[in-house]
Amino acid sequence: MEPKRLYRSVKNKVLCGVCGGIGEYFQVDPVMIRLIWVLLMMLQTWRNIFHSYMGFSLVGGSLILYIIAAAIIPKAPEQ
């Protein structure tokens, strides 16, 4: 049995396939991962706490994390 690897999804792709790949890795519906991602970005309390400690908003930080994840996580191999 080969180990599980995290890949960007090719079939569950909206932007770059990051949330789809995370959903496939944890065997969860990718829509749930996307909803959690958006909800975390929109929670006012988290934005204020994150902004006061880090100097930038959680929305901006989440977008930067998504871009970094899209660059780091490899695309799923064609089957």
GUFI-202775 format. One line per 8 residues: number of its first residue (from 1); for each residue x, y, z of N, C-alpha, C. Coordinates in steps of 0.05 Angstrom, whole numbers, padded with zeros to 5 digits, always signed. Example, Ala and Ser with C-alpha at 12.3 -4.5 7.8 and 13.67 -1.06 7.14 Angstrom:
<atoms>
1) +00264,-00114,+00156,+00246,-00090,+00156,+00264,-00066,+00156 | +00257,-00045,+00142,+00273,-00021,+00143,+00258,+00001,+00157
</atoms>
This chain:
<atoms>
1) +00017,-00023,+00000,+00000,+00000,+00000,+00018,+00025,+00000 | +00014,+00042,-00019,+00030,+00066,-00021,+00019,+00088,-00002 | +00036,+00105,+00008,+00027,+00126,+00027,+00009,+00147,+00012 | -00009,+00159,+00028,-00026,+00180,+00016,-00009,+00205,+00012 | -00014,+00218,-00010,+00000,+00243,-00017,-00020,+00265,-00022 | -00013,+00289,-00015,-00030,+00312,-00020,-00024,+00324,-00047 | -00044,+00325,-00064,-00041,+00337,-00091,-00063,+00357,-00095 | -00058,+00376,-00113,-00079,+00394,-00122,-00097,+00377,-00141
9) -00123,+00380,-00137,-00142,+00364,-00152,-00144,+00373,-00181 | -00148,+00354,-00198,-00153,+00360,-00227,-00183,+00359,-00232 | -00198,+00342,-00219,-00226,+00339,-00225,-00244,+00356,-00206 | -00235,+00362,-00182,-00251,+00379,-00163,-00237,+00406,-00161 | -00236,+00420,-00184,-00220,+00444,-00186,-00239,+00468,-00191 | -00235,+00489,-00174,-00250,+00514,-00179,-00229,+00535,-00188 | -00209,+00541,-00172,-00188,+00559,-00180,-00163,+00543,-00187 | -00149,+00534,-00167,-00124,+00519,-00172,-00126,+00490,-00163
17) -00148,+00482,-00150,-00151,+00455,-00141,-00141,+00449,-00113 | -00134,+00470,-00098,-00122,+00466,-00071,-00143,+00455,-00052 | -00167,+00467,-00050,-00188,+00457,-00033,-00198,+00430,-00042 | -00199,+00426,-00067,-00207,+00399,-00078,-00187,+00378,-00070 | -00162,+00385,-00072,-00141,+00366,-00064,-00141,+00359,-00034 | -00146,+00380,-00018,-00148,+00375,+00011,-00172,+00358,+00017 | -00194,+00363,+00004,-00218,+00347,+00007,-00214,+00318,-00001 | -00200,+00314,-00023,-00194,+00286,-00031,-00175,+00272,-00012
25) -00156,+00287,-00002,-00136,+00276,+00017,-00150,+00266,+00042 | -00168,+00282,+00054,-00182,+00275,+00078,-00208,+00260,+00073 | -00214,+00254,+00048,-00239,+00240,+00039,-00264,+00255,+00050 | -00264,+00281,+00045,-00286,+00298,+00052,-00295,+00313,+00027 | -00320,+00321,+00026,-00330,+00336,+00003,-00315,+00362,+00001 | -00303,+00368,-00022,-00287,+00393,-00025,-00304,+00418,-00021 | -00330,+00416,-00024,-00347,+00440,-00019,-00346,+00447,+00010 | -00344,+00427,+00028,-00342,+00432,+00057,-00316,+00447,+00063
33) -00294,+00439,+00050,-00268,+00452,+00054,-00270,+00481,+00045 | -00283,+00486,+00022,-00286,+00513,+00012,-00303,+00530,+00030 | -00324,+00519,+00041,-00342,+00533,+00059,-00327,+00540,+00085 | -00312,+00522,+00096,-00296,+00527,+00120,-00276,+00549,+00114 | -00263,+00548,+00091,-00243,+00568,+00084,-00256,+00596,+00083 | -00279,+00598,+00070,-00292,+00624,+00068,-00303,+00633,+00095 | -00314,+00615,+00111,-00324,+00623,+00137,-00301,+00633,+00155 | -00279,+00620,+00154,-00256,+00629,+00170,-00246,+00657,+00161
41) -00248,+00662,+00135,-00239,+00688,+00125,-00259,+00710,+00133 | -00284,+00703,+00136,-00304,+00723,+00141,-00311,+00729,+00170 | -00301,+00712,+00188,-00307,+00716,+00216,-00293,+00741,+00227 | -00309,+00760,+00235,-00299,+00786,+00243,-00279,+00784,+00267 | -00285,+00767,+00286,-00269,+00764,+00310,-00241,+00755,+00302 | -00239,+00734,+00285,-00213,+00724,+00277,-00197,+00745,+00261 | -00211,+00761,+00245,-00197,+00782,+00229,-00185,+00802,+00248 | -00200,+00811,+00268,-00189,+00831,+00287,-00166,+00820,+00303
49) -00169,+00796,+00313,-00147,+00784,+00329,-00122,+00781,+00312 | -00125,+00770,+00288,-00102,+00765,+00271,-00089,+00791,+00263 | -00106,+00811,+00257,-00095,+00837,+00248,-00079,+00850,+00271 | -00089,+00848,+00295,-00075,+00862,+00317,-00048,+00849,+00324 | -00045,+00823,+00318,-00020,+00809,+00324,-00001,+00808,+00300 | -00012,+00805,+00277,+00005,+00801,+00253,+00008,+00826,+00235 | -00010,+00844,+00237,-00008,+00869,+00222,-00022,+00867,+00195 | -00035,+00845,+00188,-00051,+00844,+00164,-00075,+00827,+00169
57) -00095,+00832,+00153,-00121,+00819,+00158,-00120,+00789,+00152 | -00138,+00774,+00163,-00140,+00745,+00158,-00148,+00740,+00129 | -00165,+00757,+00118,-00173,+00754,+00090,-00148,+00755,+00072 | -00132,+00775,+00076,-00107,+00778,+00060,-00088,+00755,+00066 | -00086,+00747,+00091,-00069,+00725,+00099,-00078,+00699,+00087 | -00105,+00694,+00087,-00116,+00670,+00075,-00111,+00668,+00045 | -00114,+00690,+00032,-00108,+00691,+00003,-00079,+00685,-00003 | -00061,+00697,+00014,-00033,+00691,+00010,-00027,+00662,+00015
65) -00039,+00650,+00036,-00035,+00622,+00042,-00045,+00604,+00019 | -00068,+00612,+00007,-00078,+00597,-00015,-00059,+00598,-00039 | -00048,+00621,-00045,-00029,+00624,-00067,-00004,+00608,-00062 | +00006,+00608,-00037,+00029,+00592,-00030,+00023,+00563,-00032 | +00000,+00554,-00023,-00008,+00526,-00025,-00010,+00518,-00054 | -00021,+00535,-00071,-00023,+00529,-00100,+00005,+00526,-00113 | +00024,+00541,-00103,+00051,+00539,-00114,+00066,+00515,-00103 | +00061,+00507,-00078,+00077,+00486,-00065,+00065,+00458,-00071
73) +00039,+00455,-00069,+00026,+00429,-00072,+00027,+00421,-00101 | +00038,+00398,-00107,+00040,+00390,-00136,+00013,+00382,-00147 | +00010,+00385,-00173,-00014,+00377,-00187,-00016,+00347,-00188 | -00040,+00336,-00186,-00044,+00307,-00186,-00034,+00295,-00212 | -00021,+00272,-00211,-00011,+00260,-00236,-00035,+00250,-00253 | -00032,+00252,-00278,-00054,+00243,-00296,-00055,+00213,-00295 | -00080,+00203,-00294,-00084,+00174,-00292,-00095,+00162,-00316
</atoms>
